[in-house]
């Protein structure tokens, strides 16, 4: 199964990153800017400048995994560095999701 299991540490980048970066580029950001080990098993979360996309990377023990999500409507609410440990805030009330008929 692909995905973290057990207790997982989640590290959130508080500033947007260049979303052209792939898993290797994001792993380098973890090493250089966060001064952390991208192969530690922690999940590292990044967002795009427009805040409608996020990428997550983590090491599953056999390889580096990259997950991405793009919202069709709305944006992710990203807390500033002062309250980064408070977690996520709900962006909108739950509603039916419209499934796109084509990509893009």
Number of C-alpha atoms within 10 A of each C-alpha: 5 7 10 15 9 5 8 10 12 13 17 19 19 16 13 14 16 12 15 8 13 12 17 13 13 23 22 16 17 20 14 11 10 15 10 16 14 22 18 12 19 19 21 22 19 22 23 17 13 10 16 16 17 21 20 19 24 23 20 18 11 8 9 15 15 16 12 12 11 14 11 13 9 11 15 20 12 19 16 12 11 8 10 14 11 9 9 11 10 8 11 9 5 7 6 5 8 8 7 8 6 5 4 5
